[in-house]
Amino acid sequence: MILIDKMDYTIKRLKSQAANTLTIGNMVFGGASLMATLNGYYSYSVLFIFIAAFLDRFDGMVARKYNQESELGKQLDSMGDIISFGVAPALLIHQLALQDFGLAGMVFTVIYISCGAFRLARFNITESNGYFTGLPITAAGTVLTLSYFGFGYWSPAVYMFILLISSFLMISTFSLRKL
């Protein structure tokens, strides 16, 4: 009986932290993407962002399934999202395409990151109603990361427009139904 009780307790503890574990995994891969970019391993950076997106997709589902939604989880998710879908894709694109633009490249990169942070903060203080207001940072970061595959085919200036349009869409007030 003691062994069964211990197993039940352990399973309950694992379930209670499953969503936060996925969220921290999102952060880990976002951080790994940053390290890969800084060391010139751009393909790995892209891969790590996509793994972070996969983990981010399921952390909320797991939290709802095990009835483990919490304010801590919500804040942790936003911190993971700003790393994995704000800073990591922006730094990747800056290093690949915008570095030669000097100050202008830095400004566009920082605008994107700032708009992503604003979008996440607005999301965290808004009551859930089944709709997103503005483009979610996960979508913006994924599109920005996908634009990596246009590198070498597109002019570097195109990336400034992608950053600017993504930034504007994140802070805009249009509504999207949550999937």
Disulfide bonds with the S-S distance in Angstrom:
none
